[in-house]
């Protein structure tokens, strides 16, 4: 009995240490990318900044590309969580819009500009970023199905998720093109307005 309790506590400690190391790697990597440039920053630089070995780095990330892409990967989960908190009386597309605007409003515009510039430095990251939109769509679709579980609505909800991700992609492209002159919430509202106007 006592041994089982200690094991559970030890597992919790290991998980916490892993999470803290992951955060040090990601935060340190982003800081170095901003300071030195993406191309000039090496895996060894990032590992050293996080206080770990190069070998340990690869236990957490396959490449430095994955540090940037981990930020993109978090977006789907953030959108899904925000969607679950939107009032239940919203229509699906309106609920996603509210969730997306809320998520983007919580991220400082300067951080978004810096991350966007870093991602544009690497063609490989750009290509994988485009692929990540599929994962975001899946996360949104799953969250929509939790709220509206009727089987006959699945096709419509899948379409809503696809259209919403399309609107978010257009807003992101405009943000990048304009260099952050307008905020992401403003651009998102513009894109969703345009989408609603065609429906």
C-alpha positions in Angstrom: 0.0 0.0 0.0 2.7 2.5 1.1 4.9 1.5 -1.9 2.1 2.2 -4.3 1.6 5.7 -2.9 5.3 6.5 -3.2 5.3 5.2 -6.8 2.3 7.5 -7.6 4.1 10.5 -6.1 7.3 9.6 -8.0 5.4 9.4 -11.3 3.8 12.8 -10.6 7.3 14.3 -10.0 8.7 12.8 -13.2 5.8 14.2 -15.2 6.3 17.6 -13.6 10.0 17.6 -14.4 9.3 16.6 -17.9 6.8 19.4 -18.4 9.3 21.9 -16.9 12.1 20.8 -19.2 9.7 20.9 -22.2 8.8 24.5 -21.3 12.5 25.5 -20.8 13.3 24.1 -24.2 10.4 25.8 -25.9 10.8 29.2 -24.2 14.6 29.1 -24.6 14.3 28.1 -28.2 11.9 30.9 -29.1 14.1 33.4 -27.2 17.2 32.3 -29.1 15.3 32.3 -32.4 14.3 35.9 -31.8 17.7 37.0 -30.6 20.0 35.2 -33.1 17.6 34.3 -36.0 16.1 30.9 -36.7 18.9 29.7 -39.1 21.7 30.8 -36.8 20.3 29.0 -33.8 21.5 25.4 -33.3 20.1 22.5 -31.4 23.2 22.7 -29.2 22.4 26.3 -28.4 18.9 25.4 -27.3 20.0 22.4 -25.3 22.7 24.5 -23.5 20.2 27.3 -22.7 17.8 24.7 -21.2 20.6 23.1 -19.2 20.3 19.7 -20.9 22.4 17.6 -23.3 22.0 17.5 -27.0 20.9 13.9 -26.7 18.2 14.8 -24.1 16.9 17.5 -26.5 15.9 14.8 -29.0 13.9 13.0 -26.3 11.6 16.0 -26.4 11.8 17.3 -30.0 12.9 15.7 -33.2 14.3 19.0 -34.5 14.3 22.7 -33.8 11.5 23.0 -36.3 9.3 21.1 -33.8 9.7 23.8 -31.3 8.0 26.3 -33.5 5.5 23.8 -34.7 4.6 22.9 -31.1 3.2 26.4 -30.7 1.0 25.8 -33.8 0.0 22.4 -32.5 -1.3 24.0 -29.3 -3.8 26.2 -31.2 -6.2 23.3 -32.0 -6.5 22.3 -28.3 -6.8 26.0 -27.2 -9.6 26.6 -29.7 -11.4 23.4 -28.6 -11.1 24.4 -24.9 -12.3 27.9 -25.6 -15.2 26.5 -27.7 -16.4 24.4 -24.7 -16.7 27.6 -22.6 -18.8 29.6 -25.2 -22.4 29.9 -24.1 -24.6 27.1 -25.3 -27.1 29.3 -27.2 -24.6 30.2 -29.9 -24.8 28.6 -33.4 -21.8 26.4 -34.3 -20.0 29.0 -36.6 -20.7 31.8 -34.1 -19.4 29.7 -31.3 -16.1 29.0 -33.1 -15.8 32.7 -34.0 -16.1 33.7 -30.4 -13.6 31.0 -29.3 -11.1 32.0 -31.9 -11.3 35.7 -31.2 -10.9 35.0 -27.5 -7.9 32.8 -27.9 -6.1 35.4 -30.2 -7.0 38.3 -28.0 -5.1 36.6 -25.1 -1.9 36.4 -27.1 0.1 39.7 -27.2 0.3 41.0 -30.8 4.1 41.5 -30.5 4.5 37.8 -29.7 2.3 36.8 -32.7 4.4 39.0 -35.0 7.7 37.6 -33.8 6.5 34.0 -34.1 5.0 34.6 -37.6 8.4 36.0 -38.7 10.2 33.1 -37.3 8.0 30.6 -39.1 8.4 32.4 -42.4 12.2 31.9 -42.1 11.9 28.2 -42.8 10.2 26.7 -45.8 10.0 23.3 -44.0 8.2 24.9 -41.1 5.8 26.8 -43.4 4.9 23.5 -45.2 4.3 21.7 -41.9 2.3 24.7 -40.6 -0.1 24.3 -43.5 -0.5 20.6 -42.6 -1.3 21.5 -39.0 -4.5 23.2 -40.1 -5.9 19.7 -40.7 -5.2 18.8 -37.0 -6.9 22.1 -35.9 -9.9 21.2 -38.0 -10.1 17.8 -36.3 -9.9 19.3 -32.8 -12.7 21.8 -33.6 -14.9 19.1 -35.2 -14.5 16.9 -32.1 -15.4 19.8 -29.8 -18.4 20.7 -32.0 -19.6 17.1 -31.8 -19.4 17.1 -28.0 -21.8 20.1 -28.0 -24.1 18.9 -30.8 -23.9 15.1 -30.6 -26.7 14.3 -33.0 -25.4 11.9 -35.7 -27.3 13.7 -38.4 -25.4 16.9 -37.7 -21.9 15.5 -38.2 -21.6 16.4 -41.9 -22.7 19.9 -41.3 -20.5 20.3 -38.3 -17.5 19.0 -40.2 -18.2 21.6 -42.9 -18.5 24.3 -40.2 -15.1 23.3 -38.8 -13.5 23.4 -42.3 -15.0 26.8 -43.1 -13.9 28.2 -39.7 -10.3 27.0 -40.2 -10.4 28.6 -43.7 -11.5 31.9 -42.2 -8.7 31.7 -39.6 -6.1 30.9 -42.2 -7.1 34.0 -44.3 -6.9 36.1 -41.1 -3.5 34.7 -40.3 -2.3 35.4 -43.9 -3.6 39.0 -43.7 -1.8 39.5 -40.3 1.4 38.2 -41.8 1.1 40.3 -45.0 0.3 43.5 -43.1 3.0 42.9 -40.5 0.5 43.1 -37.6 -0.9 46.5 -38.5 -4.3 45.2 -37.6 -4.9 42.9 -34.7 -5.8 39.2 -35.2 -9.2 39.6 -33.5 -10.0 42.4 -35.9 -8.9 40.3 -38.9 -10.8 37.3 -37.6 -14.0 39.2 -37.3 -13.5 40.5 -40.8 -13.0 37.0 -42.2 -16.0 35.6 -40.3 -18.1 38.5 -41.4 -17.2 37.8 -45.1 -18.0 34.1 -44.6 -21.3 34.8 -42.9 -22.2 37.2 -45.8 -21.8 34.4 -48.3 -24.0 31.9 -46.4 
